[in-house]
Amino acid sequence: MKLLYQLNLHPRERGSSLDTPHLSAPVFGAHLSNPIGISAGLDKDGEIPDALFALGAGVVEIGGCKPAPPDRASSGCPRSTAWSTGTGSTLGGPTTSPFVFGPGCGDVLDGKARVPPGSLQPGRLLAVQIAQNKETNVRDERAVAMDYVYCVRKLAPYADVVVVNVSSPNTPGLRDLQATEPLTRLLSAVVDEASKTGRKTRPKVMVKVSPDEDEDAQVEGIVQAIHKSGVDGVIVGNTTKRRTGLVPHGIKLTGKEHMAMMEQGGYSGPAMFGRTLDLVTRYRKLLDSQSLDAKASSTEGDDSDGRKVIFATGGITNGEEALKVLNAGASVAMVYTGLVYGGPGTVTRIKAEMRQRN
C-alpha cells in the first residue's frame, strides 16, 4: 500500500454514492460521512492516512506512536510481524501480532509524511494513537504520564482524535494502567495537555481498553476513570491475550497453526466479535448511567448531554456485524483483520451491506 501510494496508484473507492445520509453518523458534534473506521496497526508510521481514507472509511486511526523508537536490536525481533492461524474465517483467518507500535513521535506526522492537521476532509476524522515506551517502568506513574503527554504535545496538532492506548498486550504491565485511580490520573494529564493544543478546536481524547478487562468491577472502574478525567470517549477494545474460545467448534488446528496461536502477542479476528458486542452494550449502559448521574448533580447548568462516544473494534467483518455494534451503542465500527484478509474493497462492501439492511 505504501509503495502504491508513493506511485499514486493506491486503491480508491470510486464515487461517493455509498456515503448517503442513511450512513451519516453524528460524532463529536460533526457528521461523519459513514460510521466505518480503520483501526490502528495498518499504518503504524503515519505514512499513508490519505491512502486509507481513500478506501472509504469515515475514521482512520494511525499509530501507535511512542516517544522513542524501539530498540530493535535488543528485542531480537522484527518490528512488525503477524502470524495467521489460517482458520476460523472465510476471510482467511485470525492473526496474532507480537509487535504493534511504530516509531518515535518525532518521526511521525512531523511534516516528513506531508500529513496536514486532522483529516482536512469533510465527514472524516483522523485518530492518532499514542502509547508509552516499552522501557518505561509502569510503576512510575509520573514517567508513564510524561511519555503520553510528550506524544500529545508532538502529535495533537495533527489529530482530530488522540487515542490513549493502555491495552496493548505486548508491553509488560501496561494493562495495569486500566485500574481506576492510575487510569484517572493518566487520562487527566492527557486531557489537560490536549486542551493546550494550539488550534481553534482541540482534539478529542479517547482511551483504548482491553477486551480482557471484562469483569463487572473492571468495566465499572474504567467508566469511572473516563468520567472523572473528562475523556471524550472509549474504543472497545483491542487484541486479546486469551487463547480460549478462538477456534470454531469442529476445526482442528495443524501443529503449525497451534504454534502460531500460542505465539506471544495479541489475537484479532472474527472470534472476537461476540465479546466486542457484549462489551459495547455494557459500556454504553454504564457510560450513559454515569452521564445522567453527573448531569443530575451538576449545578452549572451545562446544556450539553455529556454522552461519551464509543468506537467498536474486534471481529467486525461485515455489514450485519457493523450494524449490531452501532445499534448496541457504538458510533463507529472499526475493522482491522477483516480488512487485512478482505482486501481494499472491504470498507465499500461493508457499507453496501449496511445500506441493504437499512
C-alpha positions in Angstrom: 0.0 0.0 0.0 2.8 2.4 0.9 4.6 1.8 -2.4 1.3 2.2 -4.4 0.6 5.4 -2.5 4.1 6.8 -3.4 3.3 6.0 -7.1 -0.2 7.4 -6.8 -1.6 4.0 -7.7 -3.2 3.2 -4.4 -6.7 1.7 -4.3 -9.6 4.2 -4.2 -13.3 3.9 -3.6 -14.9 5.2 -6.7 -17.7 7.8 -6.3 -19.4 8.7 -3.1 -22.8 7.0 -3.6 -22.2 4.8 -0.6 -21.8 7.7 1.7 -25.5 8.5 1.8 -27.5 10.4 4.5 -28.6 6.9 5.8 -25.0 6.2 6.8 -24.1 9.6 8.1 -23.2 9.4 11.8 -23.0 12.3 14.4 -19.7 12.0 16.2 -18.2 14.7 18.4 -20.6 17.4 17.1 -19.8 16.7 13.4 -21.3 14.4 10.9 -19.2 11.5 9.6 -19.8 10.5 6.0 -20.1 7.0 7.3 -19.6 5.1 10.6 -16.9 2.7 9.4 -13.3 3.1 10.7 -9.9 1.5 10.1 -8.1 0.6 13.4 -4.5 1.3 14.2 -1.9 -1.1 13.1 -2.1 -0.9 9.4 -0.3 2.5 9.3 2.0 2.4 12.4 4.3 5.1 11.0 1.7 7.6 9.9 2.7 7.5 6.3 -0.5 6.6 4.4 -3.6 8.0 6.2 -4.8 9.5 3.0 -4.5 6.2 1.2 -6.6 4.6 4.0 -9.2 7.3 3.8 -9.3 6.6 0.0 -10.7 3.2 0.9 -13.9 4.9 2.0 -13.6 4.9 5.8 -15.1 7.7 7.9 -12.4 7.3 10.6 -8.7 6.3 10.2 -6.6 5.5 13.3 -2.9 5.6 12.8 -0.1 4.5 15.1 0.6 3.6 17.8 3.3 6.2 18.4 5.8 6.3 21.3 8.2 9.0 22.5 11.3 7.0 21.3 11.9 4.3 18.7 12.1 0.8 20.0 15.5 -0.8 20.4 15.0 -3.4 17.7 18.4 -4.9 18.2 17.8 -5.6 21.9 14.4 -7.2 21.2 15.9 -9.5 18.6 12.6 -9.5 16.7 11.3 -7.7 13.6 9.3 -4.6 14.3 6.2 -5.8 12.6 5.3 -9.4 12.3 2.0 -11.3 12.2 1.1 -14.9 12.0 -2.1 -16.3 10.6 -3.7 -19.4 12.0 -5.4 -20.0 8.7 -8.7 -21.0 10.4 -11.9 -19.5 11.8 -12.9 -17.2 8.9 -13.9 -17.2 5.3 -11.6 -14.1 5.1 -8.6 -16.2 5.7 -8.3 -16.5 9.5 -7.4 -14.6 12.6 -3.9 -13.3 13.4 -1.6 -12.8 16.3 0.7 -9.8 16.2 3.6 -9.6 18.7 4.9 -6.1 17.9 2.4 -3.4 17.3 4.0 0.0 17.9 5.5 2.2 15.3 8.5 4.6 15.6 9.0 7.6 17.9 6.6 10.5 17.8 9.3 12.7 16.4 9.3 10.6 13.2 5.5 10.6 12.8 3.4 13.4 11.3 6.2 15.9 11.7 6.0 17.2 8.2 8.1 14.5 6.6 5.0 12.4 5.9 3.3 15.5 4.4 0.3 15.0 6.6 -1.8 18.1 7.3 -3.6 18.7 10.7 -6.5 16.4 11.1 -8.1 14.7 8.1 -9.0 18.0 6.4 -11.7 16.1 4.7 -15.4 16.8 5.3 -17.1 14.0 7.1 -13.8 12.3 8.1 -11.8 12.0 11.3 -8.1 11.2 11.8 -7.3 9.5 15.0 -3.7 9.2 16.3 -2.9 6.5 18.8 -0.2 7.1 21.4 1.5 4.9 23.9 4.3 4.7 26.4 7.8 3.4 25.8 8.1 -0.3 26.5 11.2 0.5 28.6 9.3 2.9 30.9 8.5 1.4 34.3 4.7 1.2 34.5 5.0 1.5 38.3 6.4 5.0 37.8 3.2 6.9 37.1 5.0 10.2 36.6 7.3 8.7 33.9 4.4 7.0 32.2 2.3 10.2 32.2 5.3 12.1 30.7 5.5 9.6 27.8 1.9 10.2 26.9 2.0 13.9 27.5 5.1 14.2 25.2 3.2 12.3 22.5 0.2 14.6 22.9 2.4 17.7 22.6 4.0 16.4 19.4 1.0 14.9 17.7 -2.1 16.6 18.9 -1.8 19.4 16.3 -2.3 16.8 13.6 -5.1 14.8 15.1 -8.9 15.1 15.2 -8.8 12.4 17.9 -6.0 11.4 20.3 -6.3 7.7 21.3 -4.6 6.7 24.6 -3.6 3.1 24.3 -3.4 1.4 27.7 -4.3 -2.0 26.4 -1.5 -3.3 24.2 -0.8 -7.0 25.1 2.8 -6.6 24.2 4.0 -4.0 26.7 4.6 -5.7 30.1 2.4 -4.3 32.8 0.7 -1.8 30.5 -2.8 -3.1 31.1 -2.3 -2.5 34.9 -2.8 1.2 34.0 -6.5 0.3 33.5 -7.1 0.3 37.3 -9.4 3.2 38.2 -7.1 5.6 40.0 -3.9 5.2 37.8 -6.1 5.5 34.7 -7.9 8.6 36.0 -4.6 10.3 36.7 -3.1 9.4 33.3 -6.1 10.4 31.3 -6.4 13.6 33.2 -2.9 14.5 32.3 -3.6 13.7 28.6 -6.8 15.7 28.6 -5.0 18.7 30.2 -2.2 18.6 27.6 -4.7 18.2 24.7 -6.5 21.3 25.9 -3.4 23.3 25.3 -3.1 22.4 21.7 -2.6 25.5 19.6 -5.7 25.0 17.4 -9.1 26.6 17.2 -10.6 23.3 18.1 -8.7 20.9 20.5 -8.6 17.3 19.5 -10.9 14.9 21.3 -9.4 12.3 23.6 -10.4 8.6 23.7 -9.0 5.7 25.6 -8.5 2.3 24.1 -9.3 -0.5 26.5 -8.6 -4.2 26.6 -11.3 -6.8 25.9 -9.7 -8.9 28.6 -10.8 -6.4 31.3 -14.3 -7.6 31.2 -15.2 -8.3 34.8 -18.0 -6.0 36.1 -15.7 -4.3 38.6 -13.1 -3.7 35.9 -15.5 -2.2 33.4 -17.1 0.0 36.1 -13.7 1.2 37.2 -12.7 2.2 33.7 -16.1 4.0 33.2 -15.4 5.9 36.4 -12.0 7.0 35.2 -13.4 8.1 31.8 -15.9 10.4 33.6 -13.5 11.7 36.3 -10.8 12.6 33.8 -13.0 14.3 31.2 -12.1 11.9 28.4 -14.4 12.2 25.4 -14.9 8.5 24.7 -13.6 4.9 24.6 -12.5 2.5 22.0 -13.8 -1.0 22.8 -11.4 -2.9 22.6 -8.1 -4.2 21.4 -6.4 -7.5 20.7 -6.7 -10.3 23.3 -4.1 -12.3 25.2 -6.6 -15.1 25.8 -6.3 -18.2 23.7 -9.6 -19.9 24.7 -12.7 -20.0 22.6 -11.0 -18.6 19.5 -11.1 -21.7 17.2 -14.6 -22.6 15.8 -16.1 -25.8 17.0 -15.1 -28.7 14.8 -12.0 -27.1 13.5 -8.8 -29.0 14.2 -5.5 -27.0 14.1 -2.4 -28.4 12.5 0.8 -28.4 14.5 2.0 -25.3 12.8 -1.3 -23.5 13.3 -1.3 -24.4 17.0 2.2 -23.0 17.4 1.1 -19.8 15.7 -1.9 -19.5 18.0 0.4 -19.8 21.0 2.8 -17.1 19.8 3.3 -14.1 22.1 1.1 -11.2 21.2 -2.5 -10.2 20.8 -5.1 -12.1 18.9 -7.5 -10.4 16.5 -10.1 -12.0 14.3 -13.8 -12.9 13.8 -13.9 -14.9 17.1 -13.7 -11.6 18.9 -17.0 -10.2 17.7 -19.2 -11.7 20.4 -17.0 -10.2 23.1 -16.9 -6.9 21.3 -20.7 -6.7 21.0 -21.2 -7.6 24.7 -18.6 -5.0 25.9 -20.1 -2.3 23.7 -23.5 -3.0 25.2 -22.2 -2.9 28.8 -20.0 0.2 28.3 -22.9 2.1 26.7 -25.2 1.3 29.6 -22.7 2.3 32.3 -21.4 5.4 30.5 -25.0 6.7 30.0 -25.9 5.9 33.6 -23.0 7.9 35.0 -23.6 10.7 32.5 -27.1 11.1 33.8 -26.0 11.0 37.4 -23.4 13.6 36.7 -25.9 15.8 34.9 -28.4 15.5 37.7 -25.9 16.5 40.3 -24.5 19.4 38.2 -25.2 22.9 39.4 -23.5 24.6 36.5 -26.4 24.4 34.0 -24.4 22.6 31.4 -26.6 22.3 28.2 -24.5 19.5 26.7 -25.8 16.0 27.0 -22.3 14.8 28.1 -22.7 11.5 26.3 -19.4 9.7 25.8 -18.6 8.3 22.4 -17.8 4.6 21.8 -15.9 3.2 18.8 -16.1 -0.6 18.5 -13.3 -2.8 17.2 -12.8 -6.5 17.3 -14.0 -9.2 14.9 -16.2 -6.9 12.7 -16.1 -8.3 9.2 -19.4 -7.4 7.5 -22.3 -5.0 7.4 -24.5 -7.1 9.7 -21.9 -7.1 12.4 -21.2 -3.4 12.0 -24.9 -2.6 12.4 -25.1 -4.7 15.5 -22.4 -2.8 17.3 -23.8 0.5 16.2 -27.3 -0.5 17.4 -25.7 -1.5 20.7 -24.4 2.0 21.2 -21.2 2.5 19.3 -20.9 5.5 17.0 -18.2 3.9 14.8 -17.5 0.3 13.8 -13.8 -0.3 13.1 -12.1 -3.0 11.1 -8.6 -4.4 11.1 -8.2 -8.2 10.5 -11.3 -8.1 8.2 -9.5 -5.5 6.0 -6.3 -7.5 6.0 -8.0 -10.6 4.6 -10.8 -8.9 2.8 -8.7 -6.6 0.8 -9.1 -2.9 -0.1 -12.7 -3.3 -1.0 -13.7 -4.3 2.5 -15.0 -0.9 3.7 -17.0 -0.4 0.5 -18.5 -3.9 0.8 -19.5 -3.3 4.5 -21.2 0.0 3.7 -23.1 -1.6 0.8 -24.3 -4.4 3.1 -25.4 -1.9 5.7 -27.4 0.0 3.1 -29.1 -3.2 2.0 -30.1 -3.9 5.6 -31.3 -0.4 6.4 
